[in-house]
Amino acid sequence: VIREFPISNGGSTVRTPVNIVENENDFIVEIQAPGWEKGDFSIKVENDVLLISANTTVENIEQTPTEETAKEDEPKARFIKKEFSRHSFKRSFTLSNKVNKDEINAEYINGILKVTIAKSEAAKPVSKVVEIA
């Protein structure tokens, strides 16, 4: 079983949406994170906690050149309205002994970070046919 482990995210009120799915052989944690690059994410396991984060820095945000930031050869622009934004986030999840911490994979497709965590053999369902004597 995977449960969210509450951590402080620096007072930020931004909460990145998460889905957690359990299949027969694994758990899947999906994080909605459009506009990022896969290199922006950090995924690690410390003790029994899965930590997933992404940090916003000036270097990894593509911006429209404004009057203040445009170089001499770039056209200058100003925002009439700006609703797009990316905020750093950090989510953490407690991993039970039902998972295999050595088999964790991640992929980032269409704005969704998908982390697949294999179940341990002991946690997988056992099917057995019992013959009647």
C-alpha positions as CSV (number, residue, x, y, z in Angstrom):
1,V,0.0,0.0,0.0
2,I,1.2,3.5,-0.8
3,R,0.1,6.4,1.4
4,E,0.8,10.0,1.1
5,F,3.4,11.2,3.6
6,P,2.6,14.9,4.4
7,I,5.5,17.3,4.2
8,S,5.7,21.0,4.2
9,N,6.2,22.5,0.8
10,G,7.6,25.8,2.0
11,G,4.3,27.5,2.8
12,S,3.2,27.2,-0.9
13,T,-0.5,26.7,-1.4
14,V,0.0,25.0,-4.8
15,R,-0.8,21.3,-4.6
16,T,0.1,19.2,-7.6
17,P,-2.8,16.7,-8.4
18,V,-1.9,13.0,-7.9
19,N,-3.6,9.7,-8.8
20,I,-2.6,6.4,-7.2
21,V,-3.6,3.2,-8.9
22,E,-3.2,-0.4,-7.7
23,N,-2.9,-3.1,-10.3
24,E,-2.3,-6.8,-9.8
25,N,1.4,-6.5,-10.2
26,D,2.2,-2.9,-9.3
27,F,1.2,0.5,-8.0
28,I,1.2,3.6,-10.3
29,V,1.6,7.1,-9.0
30,E,0.5,9.7,-11.6
31,I,1.4,13.4,-11.1
32,Q,-0.2,16.1,-13.3
33,A,2.7,18.3,-14.3
34,P,2.3,20.0,-17.7
35,G,5.0,22.2,-19.1
36,W,8.0,20.5,-17.4
37,E,10.9,18.6,-19.0
38,K,11.7,15.2,-17.7
39,G,15.1,16.4,-16.4
40,D,13.3,18.9,-14.1
41,F,12.0,16.0,-11.9
42,S,13.7,14.3,-9.0
43,I,12.5,10.9,-7.8
44,K,14.2,9.1,-5.0
45,V,13.5,6.6,-2.2
46,E,14.8,7.4,1.3
47,N,14.1,4.6,3.8
48,D,10.4,3.8,3.2
49,V,9.5,7.2,1.6
50,L,9.2,7.9,-2.1
51,L,10.0,11.6,-2.8
52,I,9.0,13.2,-6.0
53,S,9.8,16.8,-6.7
54,A,10.4,19.4,-9.4
55,N,12.0,22.8,-8.9
56,T,11.3,26.0,-10.8
57,T,14.3,28.0,-11.7
58,V,14.8,30.9,-14.0
59,E,16.9,28.7,-16.3
60,N,14.1,26.1,-16.8
61,I,11.2,28.4,-17.5
62,E,10.8,29.5,-21.1
63,Q,9.6,33.0,-21.1
64,T,8.2,35.4,-23.7
65,P,10.8,38.2,-24.0
66,T,9.3,41.3,-22.3
67,E,10.6,44.8,-22.6
68,E,12.8,44.2,-19.6
69,T,14.2,40.8,-20.6
70,A,14.4,41.0,-24.4
71,K,17.9,41.1,-26.0
72,E,18.6,43.6,-28.7
73,D,17.8,41.3,-31.6
74,E,14.6,39.9,-30.1
75,P,11.1,41.4,-30.5
76,K,9.8,43.0,-27.4
77,A,6.5,42.0,-26.0
78,R,4.3,42.5,-22.9
79,F,1.7,40.3,-21.4
80,I,-1.9,41.4,-21.7
81,K,-2.9,38.5,-19.5
82,K,-0.7,35.8,-17.9
83,E,-2.3,32.7,-16.4
84,F,0.4,30.1,-17.2
85,S,2.7,29.4,-14.4
86,R,4.9,26.6,-13.0
87,H,5.5,26.2,-9.3
88,S,8.0,24.0,-7.6
89,F,6.4,21.0,-5.9
90,K,7.3,18.2,-3.6
91,R,5.2,15.1,-2.9
92,S,6.1,12.2,-0.7
93,F,4.5,8.8,-0.2
94,T,5.1,6.1,2.4
95,L,5.9,2.7,0.8
96,S,4.8,-0.4,2.6
97,N,6.6,-3.7,2.6
98,K,4.3,-4.8,-0.2
99,V,6.4,-3.0,-2.8
100,N,9.7,-3.8,-4.4
101,K,11.8,-0.7,-4.0
102,D,14.4,-2.0,-6.5
103,E,11.8,-2.0,-9.3
104,I,10.6,1.6,-9.6
105,N,10.4,3.2,-13.1
106,A,9.2,6.6,-14.3
107,E,8.1,8.1,-17.6
108,Y,6.9,11.6,-18.5
109,I,4.3,11.7,-21.3
110,N,1.8,14.5,-22.2
111,G,2.3,16.4,-19.0
112,I,1.8,13.4,-16.7
113,L,4.7,12.0,-14.6
114,K,4.0,8.3,-14.2
115,V,5.9,6.4,-11.5
116,T,5.4,2.6,-11.5
117,I,6.3,0.6,-8.4
118,A,6.4,-3.1,-8.7
119,K,4.7,-5.2,-5.9
120,S,6.8,-7.6,-4.0
121,E,6.2,-11.3,-4.8
122,A,4.6,-11.8,-1.4
123,A,2.0,-9.0,-2.2
124,K,0.9,-10.4,-5.5
125,P,-2.3,-12.4,-5.6
126,V,-1.9,-16.2,-5.4
127,S,-4.1,-18.3,-7.5
128,K,-4.5,-22.0,-6.6
129,V,-6.8,-24.7,-7.9
130,V,-7.9,-27.1,-5.2
131,E,-8.9,-30.6,-6.3
132,I,-11.7,-32.3,-4.5
133,A,-10.8,-35.7,-3.0
